[in-house]
Amino acid sequence: SAVISQKPSRDICQRGTSLTIQCQVDSQVTMMFWYRQQPGQSLTLIATANQGSEATYESGFVIDKFPISRPNLTFSTLTVSNMSPEDSSIYLCSVEQGAKNIQYFGAGTRLSVL
Amino acid sequence: AQTVTQSQPEMSVQEAETVTLSCTYDTSESDYYLFWYKQPPSRQMILVIRQEAYKQQNATENRFSVNFQKAAKSFSLKISDSQLGDAAMYFCASPVRTGANSKLTFGKGITLSVRP
C-alpha cells in the first residue's frame, strides 16, 4: 500500500488566516481525496483531486474556501482559507490505489481556529 | 438514497473475546468493494479488511473476518480474540455512484472499547 505523508500534523491558527496542508505519496497515483472529520464523527468528502484537471468539489464545499492543487502524481495541497472557528476539524488526505475505491489515508491534520 | 448505516454508536468487548460490528449499505454499483477501516486515537485511518461483492466467500485477515450478506446488503465485521490494541473507532465504507464516478461513503462509525 502507498505511504502517505501529511503535513502539518496539527496547527492552531487565528481567525481570518489561511493554512495549506500538504499530502505527499511515495508512489504515483491518479486519484487523491481530501476529507474533513469532526472529532468523533464520520468522514465528509471535500473534493477529489486528479492530476491535470480541476478538483471536483462536493456539495457544500467551494473552491474559494478550499483551493486544491495537484501539480503531479505524488503531491497535493489543500488550503483552508479565511478560517473561522467552524473550520476547526481534522483534515485527511487519501489516495486510491490497487482495486477500485480502495483508499489509503494520511495521518491527518488537526486544525484549531481561535 | 445510497447510504451506509452503522446503528451501534458504541460497543465493548472483553479481552480475548469475540465481537461483531454491524453495517448495512445501499449502493447502485454492480461491481464493488466494501471496506472496514479502523481509526485509533492517533487518527490514522487503517484499512482493516475489504470484501469483493462478486465473491461469495467471506474475506478474512488474521483475527478479522466479515459476514457478507449481499442480498440483505449487510457487511458485518467480526473481531476474534480481541486485544487491547483493537480499541478504536471502526468505519464501514461503501462506494456510492455520483454521475459518471463513484466515491466512498463512510458510516457514522462505532467506538469499540476493549476491557482488560
Interface residues (C-beta under 8 A of the other chain):
Chain A: S1 F33 Q37 G40 Q41 S42 L43 L45 T48 T56 I90 L92 S94 A99 K100 N101 I102 Q103 Y104 F105 G106 A107 G108 R110
Chain B: D31 Y32 Y33 F35 Y37 S42 R43 Q44 M45 I46 L47 R50 E52 M89 F91 P95 N101 S102 K103 L104 F106 G107 K108 G109 T111
